[in-house]
Amino acid sequence: MAYYPVFIEMAGRRILVVGGGNVAEGKVQGLLNAEADVTVISPDLTPALRTLLDAGQIRHIEREYQDGDLEGYEVCMSATDDGAVNAAVAAEGKRRRVWVNAADDPAYCDFILPAVVRQGPVVVAASTGGASPALARRLREELTDFLSEDYADLAALLSGVRAELRQRGISVDSETWNRAIDGQLRKLLVQRRAEEAREHLLRGLGVSEALAREA
């Protein structure tokens, strides 16, 4: 099966999570990080999910899944170890055109969730297409080692400079940007020499003098 990788804006979307165990807990936290509107349907909740409920961060329907529960939702994540429940959720999703993900049960998935590593606004996702969750976890571990903290600082610096150049009507081509993001720039950021890093970037982009004239 072939998958198309995509990042989806989830803020404010109504998402249903079926299940209240540890797997559901991980799904819910990821959805809340993406600012989704989350409802959990399960007879029981983990202590962490109960804390989120008490804080008003999620809604809870305290019973087992029933046919018809997907009405009004855009996405459903079935986080149970019951194949019959996953099959029923997937079937309802097909009828209602609601996308369904069933944890560790790709036969009932309209989409799968990749292994994700984050550093600030930088997000790297890796997937094996459902072939091996263990390999996906291994990839995540290796990517975590690779994606060091300075990438978050680098993203913030690039975003700020890019916005400033746009505001002043200064255009820089993509090849120049690529050359400017060099090893020395990252080295300065690792050493917490933020102002020097900014000046190095501006020189690499060839805009130092232009910005100085407009200052």
Residue pairs with C-beta under 8 A, 6 or more apart in sequence:
1 106
1 129
1 130
2 129
3 111
3 112
3 127
3 129
5 114
5 125
5 127
7 123
7 125
10 31
10 34
10 35
10 36
11 34
11 35
11 36
12 35
12 36
12 37
13 36
13 37
13 74
13 75
14 36
14 37
14 39
14 72
14 73
14 74
15 31
15 36
15 37
15 38
15 39
15 73
15 74
15 75
15 76
15 77
16 39
16 40
16 41
16 69
16 70
16 73
16 75
16 76
16 77
17 24
17 27
17 28
17 31
17 38
17 39
17 40
17 41
17 76
17 77
17 79
18 24
18 41
18 42
18 65
18 69
18 76
18 77
18 78
18 79
18 80
18 85
18 89
19 40
19 41
19 42
19 78
19 79
19 80
19 103
20 40
20 42
20 43
20 44
20 45
20 46
20 49
20 60
21 42
21 44
21 46
21 79
21 80
22 46
23 79
23 80
23 81
23 103
24 40
24 42
24 46
24 49
24 77
24 79
25 46
25 48
25 49
27 77
27 79
27 103
27 113
28 38
28 40
28 49
28 52
28 58
29 48
30 113
30 116
31 38
31 77
32 38
32 52
32 57
32 58
38 57
38 58
38 59
39 58
39 59
39 60
39 61
39 73
40 49
40 53
40 58
40 59
40 60
40 61
41 60
41 61
41 63
41 64
41 65
41 69
42 60
42 61
42 62
42 63
42 64
43 62
43 63
43 64
45 53
45 60
49 58
49 60
52 58
53 59
53 60
61 69
64 85
65 78
65 80
65 85
65 88
65 89
67 88
67 92
68 92
69 92
70 76
70 89
70 92
70 93
70 96
70 98
71 96
73 98
74 98
74 99
75 98
75 99
75 100
75 101
76 89
76 93
76 98
76 99
76 100
76 101
77 100
77 101
77 102
77 103
78 85
78 86
78 89
78 90
78 100
78 101
78 102
78 103
78 105
78 108
79 103
80 86
80 103
83 105
86 102
86 105
86 108
87 108
89 100
89 102
89 108
90 100
90 102
90 108
90 109
90 110
92 98
93 99
93 100
93 110
99 110
99 111
100 108
100 109
100 110
101 109
101 110
101 111
101 112
101 113
102 108
102 109
104 133
106 112
106 130
109 130
112 127
112 129
112 130
114 125
114 126
114 127
114 136
115 125
115 126
115 127
115 136
115 137
115 139
115 140
115 143
116 123
116 124
116 125
116 140
117 123
117 124
117 125
117 140
117 143
117 144
117 147
118 124
119 147
119 148
119 149
119 151
119 152
119 155
120 151
120 152
120 153
120 155
120 156
121 152
121 155
121 156
121 159
122 147
122 151
122 152
122 154
122 155
124 143
124 147
126 136
126 139
126 140
126 143
127 136
128 135
128 136
128 139
148 190
150 186
150 189
150 190
153 189
153 194
154 181
154 185
154 186
154 189
157 189
157 194
157 197
157 198
157 201
158 181
158 201
161 198
161 201
161 202
161 205
164 211
165 171
165 172
165 205
165 207
168 210
168 211
168 214
170 207
170 210
170 211
172 205
172 206
172 207
176 204
176 205
176 206
177 205
179 204
180 201
180 204
180 205
181 201
181 204
182 204
184 200
185 197
185 200
185 201
185 204
188 194
188 196
188 197
188 200
189 197
199 208
202 208
202 211
